[in-house]
Amino acid sequence: MSDSMVMSNQMRTEYEGLKANSQAEAASSTSGISKLSIFAYGMGDFGNNFSWMFVSSFLMIFLSDYCGISLVAISTLFLVSRFWDALNDPMVGYFSDRTNTRWGRYRPWLLFSPILCAALLALTFTSPDTFGISGDGKVVYMYLTYCSLVLLYTCANLPYGTLCASLTTNIYERAKLNTSRSVCAMVAINIINIITLPLIYFFASFGDQTLSYLYVAMFYGMIFVACHLFCFACTKEVVHVSVEQVKVPLAVQLKAVAKNRPYLIAVLGQFLFGVTWYGRNADLLYYFKYVALNENLFTVFSSVIVVPSILGAIVFPLAFRILGNKGYVAAFFALFSGITLCAFYFVDVNEEPWLFYSIAVLSNFFLCGFNTAVYAVIPDTAEYGQWKSNVRNDGFAYAFTSLFNKIGMAIGTSALALVLGFAGYEPNVEQNEAVIEVIKWSFSLAPAIIWFITAAVYMLYNIDHKLYAQIVRDLAERERNEGMVN
């Protein structure tokens, strides 16, 4: 958020004083990242969401309602695929840390992985019936395409997320990078939610609605590739790590991670965020289709939350300058996300639409502020870990935050699928009272409880702007001393 915001004179004075002091403390860090690079980095996550958010919001209902695959089988897929993630996330982190090219360690992955990922995205949203596959063959096809998609998405997303720590060590520039990332992600998510159903209906007008999901996936895959190529072209890695630091034995890396308390908090936070974020997103279409009895209200809902989503992301830098601790900012947004979600349970969108959409505005404002904060804490834990143990393993460490976010996603979405199945869910028919109650809880009270837990977790995060400035100075001094010895 720019300094030209309208604020009271007292707040402006406090803000400028804090800014001057903090920037002076961080003077030893790298700086000078261009606005184009900040925007390009954000556009990488714009593209990511045209793959992953499309999958998390629409794949479950595509498989259950259009491919005829049972919710129990889908739930099992989401859980089993996380065991696959437990292998491929650290593997991609390990190899990306050891990549050494003229383009850097992480940028090359943005050049090649998205193309293959886009192809698998299209196959994942292709009905097995298209290839004449039936019965148990559908489940096998679902496993092969989804698990392959997960691997290739990791090859693009994990190096992208790690890239932030290599673009600058300036804590305020990192805040700008993560704000750009969050704003672009929220814009993408809202665009997806607004246009996907109309696009599906449009393509369905030419024939099969099941096939229309494939056309949308192909279109989104092209956006995914274009955004990563733009991010690759307009960013530059300036934080370099010696070969000796990268080639650290696995046992030493794990020991270093165990000593990094802020990082462990970030990992736990990512897990909780995955449960509530993806579980509720998977529930949205079911809510509007079976509770509100109007699937098109999903598009209306998505349109209403566009502006507050962007504003929530934009206010993060100001909130950080005021509180001085990104974890406290995350806790604040998580707390109020939970409070607003509780209100949804008691409001009917058809009977009280203005109240319902007002709550949606507030809820998504706080949600998107949290989304910015939760990713902003991760890069700073890299310097903290290096400061504590003299081991820097950005890709390896980011792999576990990504892994636990996906584990959270698996638990959130599979739990929804399992509970709906046990409650007696049947696709494309009027649902019984138990199913309706499950959908309502998954839309409101269940994720609210997890938000409250998340707020408590982030209150334990201890890297404030003063400690980070000290870490940067100590690391710079350590590097100078090592240079003198060598």
ABEGO torsion letter per residue (X at the ends): XBAABBBBAAAAAAAAAAAAAAAAAAAABBBGBBAAAAAAAAAAAAAAAAAAAAAAAAAAAAAAAAAGBBAAAAAAAAAAAAAAAAAAAAAAAAAAAABBBAAEAAAAAAAAAAAAAAAAAAAAABBAAAAGBBEAAAAAAAAAAAAAAAAAAAAAAAAAAAAAAAABABAAAAAAAAAAAAAAAAAAAAAAAAAAAAAAAAAAAAEBAAAAAAAAAAAAAAAAAAAAAAAAAABBBABBBBAAAABBBAAAAAAAAAABAAAAAAAAAAAAAAAAAAAAAAAAAAAAAAAAGBAAAAAAAAAAAAAAAAAAAAAAAAAAAAAGBAAAAAAAAAAAAAAAAAAAAABBAAABAAAAAAAAAAAAAAAAAAAAAAAAAAAAAAAAAAAAAGBBBAAAAAAAAAAAAAAAAAAAAAAAAAAAAAAGBBBGBBBBAAAAAAAAAAABAAAAAAAAAAAAAAAABABBAAAAAAAAAAAAAAAAAAAAAX
